[in-house]
């Protein structure tokens, strides 16, 4: 992955707190939902209810898509990304606690929230496969498509 594109992707991930996640429902329709997330390099994490439709969708099909972007007044400043990723449930208690602390760090107003009781939520890891980086500063609708390699993941960690 080109260093300039990687820097832009990481800046977008690091400076935002919500993403729109698309999963596949059992009836074949996509379901898009907004979730708060924390990033660790190019890997993203979020929580959802253990019995939620989102968790059921991911359990049935781990291929997801997501977007991270801004609502800007100045169109040439529009930047964002869309990502094809695989979703996996994180079950190790130590990893879950670490992810919860990362999320709380992104949401300081929630600093006093207790960690959810085991079994009430699902911790989800999103591992990118392909990222489309939208950057209108390079021209109306300009997007760079990058495949994420294991080397990219190692550099981003």
C-alpha positions in Angstrom: 0.0 0.0 0.0 1.3 3.4 -0.9 2.5 5.4 2.2 0.5 8.5 1.4 -2.8 6.5 1.0 -2.0 4.5 4.2 -1.5 7.8 6.1 -4.8 9.1 4.9 -6.6 5.8 5.8 -5.1 5.9 9.3 -6.0 9.5 9.8 -9.6 8.8 8.8 -9.8 5.8 11.2 -8.1 7.7 14.1 -10.1 10.9 13.8 -13.6 9.4 13.7 -15.6 7.5 16.2 -18.6 6.0 14.2 -18.9 3.9 11.1 -21.8 2.5 9.2 -21.7 -1.2 9.0 -23.5 -3.3 6.4 -24.2 -7.0 7.1 -26.3 -9.5 5.3 -29.7 -10.4 6.8 -31.1 -14.0 6.5 -33.7 -12.8 4.1 -30.9 -11.6 1.7 -31.4 -7.9 2.3 -28.4 -5.9 3.5 -28.7 -4.2 6.9 -26.7 -1.0 7.5 -26.3 0.2 11.1 -24.2 2.8 12.8 -21.7 1.7 15.5 -19.1 3.4 17.6 -15.7 1.9 17.1 -12.0 1.9 18.1 -9.1 1.3 15.8 -5.8 -0.5 16.3 -3.9 0.2 13.1 -6.2 -0.9 10.3 -8.1 -3.3 12.5 -11.4 -2.0 13.9 -13.4 -3.1 16.9 -17.0 -2.5 18.1 -19.5 -4.1 20.5 -23.1 -5.1 19.8 -25.8 -6.9 21.7 -25.3 -10.6 22.0 -28.8 -11.2 20.8 -28.9 -8.4 18.2 -29.7 -8.9 14.5 -26.2 -7.6 13.7 -24.6 -10.4 15.8 -26.8 -13.0 14.1 -26.0 -11.6 10.6 -22.2 -11.7 11.4 -22.5 -15.3 12.8 -24.2 -16.3 9.5 -21.9 -14.4 7.1 -18.6 -12.8 8.2 -18.3 -10.7 5.1 -19.2 -7.0 5.9 -18.8 -3.6 4.3 -18.4 -0.3 6.1 -18.0 3.4 5.6 -16.3 6.1 7.7 -16.8 9.7 6.5 -17.7 13.3 7.4 -20.6 15.6 6.6 -18.7 18.6 5.1 -19.9 21.9 3.7 -16.9 22.3 1.4 -17.2 19.5 -1.2 -13.5 19.5 -2.2 -12.7 18.6 1.4 -14.8 15.5 1.4 -12.8 12.5 2.4 -13.8 9.1 3.7 -13.4 5.4 3.1 -15.3 2.3 2.5 -14.0 -1.1 3.4 -14.7 -4.7 2.6 -13.7 -6.6 5.8 -14.2 -9.9 7.6 -15.8 -9.8 11.0 -14.9 -12.1 13.8 -16.1 -12.4 17.4 -13.5 -11.8 20.0 -14.0 -14.1 23.0 -10.8 -14.0 25.0 -11.6 -12.1 28.2 -8.3 -10.2 28.3 -8.8 -9.1 24.7 -12.4 -8.0 25.4 -11.2 -5.9 28.3 -8.5 -4.3 26.2 -11.1 -3.5 23.4 -13.5 -2.1 26.0 -10.8 0.2 27.3 -10.0 1.3 23.7 -13.6 2.2 23.1 -13.9 4.1 26.4 -10.8 6.1 25.5 -12.6 7.2 22.3 -15.7 8.2 24.3 -14.5 10.0 27.4 -18.0 10.8 28.5 -18.4 7.0 29.0 -15.4 6.8 31.3 -17.5 5.6 34.3 -19.3 2.9 32.4 -18.7 -0.6 33.7 -17.5 -3.2 31.3 -20.5 -5.2 30.1 -21.3 -8.5 31.8 -19.9 -11.5 29.9 -22.5 -12.9 27.5 -24.5 -9.6 27.1 -22.5 -8.2 24.3 -20.4 -9.5 21.4 -17.0 -8.0 20.8 -16.3 -7.8 17.0 -13.0 -7.4 15.2 -13.1 -6.1 11.6 -10.1 -7.0 9.4 -9.9 -5.1 6.2 -9.5 -6.8 2.8 -10.1 -3.9 0.4 -10.3 -0.2 1.1 -11.6 2.5 -1.2 -10.4 5.9 -0.1 -12.5 8.8 -1.3 -10.6 12.1 -1.6 -12.4 15.0 -3.4 -9.2 17.1 -3.1 -7.9 15.0 -5.9 -11.0 15.6 -8.0 -14.8 15.2 -7.9 -15.5 11.6 -6.8 -11.8 10.6 -6.8 -11.3 7.2 -5.0 -8.2 5.0 -4.7 -8.8 1.3 -4.3 -6.3 -0.6 -2.3 -6.1 -4.3 -1.4 -4.8 -4.8 2.1 -2.0 -7.3 2.4 -0.6 -9.1 5.4 2.4 -6.7 5.2 0.0 -3.7 5.4 -1.6 -5.2 8.5 1.8 -5.8 10.1 2.9 -2.2 9.3 -0.3 -0.7 10.7 -0.2 -2.6 14.0 
